[in-house]
């Protein structure tokens, strides 16, 4: 899939999931929920301030019929309730609404009542960038501060899984740094070399991994050729693994504000897909994220 329109169409062709939305009393969240419902992508359980949810929907002439609304004005408790709905089999996906990410993730990571999986949780942002013929996946721009090598392996595996959900059987992964050569004084370049070799030895499967790459020669064929980089990933990367959260956050926001890219995002590594977008993201970004969750849930099934 090369665009979010294709992602949405594919999501519509799959069995609808049910998403439990924590702190759903936000107009961007509700617009995304109602459009996803209208497109028959997903059904929803909403946890939040019921009066605010219904007042907003009524003010916009939107119909909440067939959507369950559970009154819980405390956002922290709403997160716990949404996670419980997934654990009890009432929902397939959990989604963040108007609540702090730390409170939302705390409910997911709770050892006794949460949705912990076998891997580290990581954030994958998917971008449809004007002028590019493919979706670009950036990981991890939001959760892991300065991941070590063992964490980067799992972060990559999560991103590769999502690519498979989107029909990319062998995504090209560029491990990013400031330069495209191995420099002993720059740890991200050493990690890139190890991850590349692990891929070649079959320790990380399902993708073609290479690095280190500077950003230009990861996404520009002309730049890769100019620097004489002989790699199937050079200039053609589907996945960009950033070295730390600062680099990822800056790249993420550059894509949105400078490149005017369309976006969707998930947190992977839990027992179910987790829809986690910024509270400032548009309803379109939240809709795209719900569609991504439908595809990922289908793969996990």
KAURHU-V96850 format. One record per helix or strand. SS is the DSSP state (H for helix, E for strand). FROM is the first residue (numbers start at 0). TO is the last residue. If there is no record, write none. Layout:
ss & from & to
SS & FROM & TO
SS & FROM & TO
//
This chain:
ss & from & to
H & 3 & 12
E & 16 & 21
H & 26 & 37
E & 41 & 47
H & 49 & 58
E & 67 & 70
H & 74 & 86
E & 92 & 95
H & 100 & 108
E & 121 & 127
E & 134 & 138
H & 148 & 164
E & 170 & 175
H & 186 & 199
E & 206 & 212
H & 214 & 218
H & 220 & 225
E & 238 & 240
H & 244 & 256
E & 261 & 267
E & 273 & 274
H & 282 & 299
//
